[in-house]
Amino acid sequence: NMASKLGLRVPNDISIIGYDDIKLASLLTPKLTTIKIPLDSIAQQIILGIKARSQDSYGAIEIKIMPELVIRDSVKSLN
C-alpha cells in the first residue's frame, strides 16, 4: 500500500479510516477501521417517504441515519 511505500506504519505513524464497511475492510492487513452506514435503514426510510409523499406531493422526504464507527487495526488506540 502507499503508506508502506512512503515508509509509514499503519497505525503507528498514520491512521486510516474507510467508509461503508465493505467486506474487504475486515480482510485487509491491517484490518480497516470504517464507518458503517445502515443501508437497510436508509432503504426503509425511502420507502416510507415515498408512500407518504404519494399522499402529499409537496412534502419533503427526510432521511436520518446513525452511522457506526467500526474500530479495527488501522487506527492507533488512545489508551
N, C-alpha and C positions, 0 to 999 in steps of 0.2 A: 504494500500500500504506500501511498505518498508520504505519510508520516515517517515510516521507517526509512524511505529513500532520503528523507531530509535529516535523518539521524535522531528523530523524535521517538520517544517511547510512549505508547498508549497504555495506561492512563497516567504514567509518572510525569511526563512532560506536557502532555496535551490531552484534553478530554474530548471525546467525540460523541455526539448525540444524533440519532436518526429520527425519522418521523414516519409514522404509520405502522410500526411494529410488524413488518412483514416477516414471514417465516425465516428468511435468510438471516435476519438480525440475531437470532439465537444460535445460529450455526457458524457464524464468523469467529475468528480468533483475533483479538479478544471479542467476546460476545458484546454486541452493540446495545448500549443504553438507548432507549427510544421513547417517543411519546405515542401512546396508543390512542387512536381516535375510535370512538364507538360507532362504527358504521351501521350496525343494526338499529341503534337508537336514532341515527340520522334518517335512515330509510323509513322507520316507523313514523317519525315526526313529519316527514314529507308527505306520506300517505294521508295522515290525519289533516294536515294543512290543505292538501288538495281537496279532500272531502269537504272541509269547512269552507273553502273558497268557492266551491260549486254552489253553495247556498248564499254566499255573499261575495259577489265578484269584485268588490272593492277592498276587501281585507288583505293585509299583507301576511305572508307566511313567515313566521319567526321560528328559527331552529336554535335550541340551546343544547349544548353538549358539555360533558365533563371529561376532558382528556385525562389520561392516566400516565404518569411517568413510570416506565418500567426500567428499573435500575439493574444494569448488568455490569460487565467488566470494563467497559470503555470509559468510565469516569472514576476519578480517584475519590475515595471516601474522605469526608472531612473529619471523621472520628479517628 
